[in-house]
């Protein structure tokens, strides 16, 4: 976090990270990650973002007037080249090459697709895990037991008991 002091216009122009999510009433909650407590609501995304801009202005004005340090967004690291060398067992290489050939794609296309699919699946599994471990879906409903069994990839001994 940088502590160099700037004026309001400087901070308002920075690319802060804004997150939007629906609340339990169906409204949209918007917040700025780098500014603790800076959030706003709206009936839709546009209204929430408009209200968030005003909340941001007030948050920044208050911090500047109080002489408090104002956090700045982290600078994004440049994207990696997208190229690396990966050693795999010959049998896996052969299997991947045969699969790519049978699907009519290059080995690079196949491996990229497989990696993307697996990362997407991991994200879904983590989201479902958080839902099952903690908070119930909105409205107090419980997840259906068959979903708990279907999405637990760790095997039967790790599955939560059905209700």
Secondary structure as UniProt FT lines:
FT   HELIX           8..12
FT   STRAND          18..22
FT   TURN            24..25
FT   STRAND          28..32
FT   TURN            33..34
FT   TURN            36..37
FT   STRAND          39..42
FT   HELIX           45..66
FT   HELIX           90..103
FT   HELIX           107..133
FT   TURN            138..139
FT   HELIX           145..150
FT   TURN            153..154
FT   HELIX           156..158
//
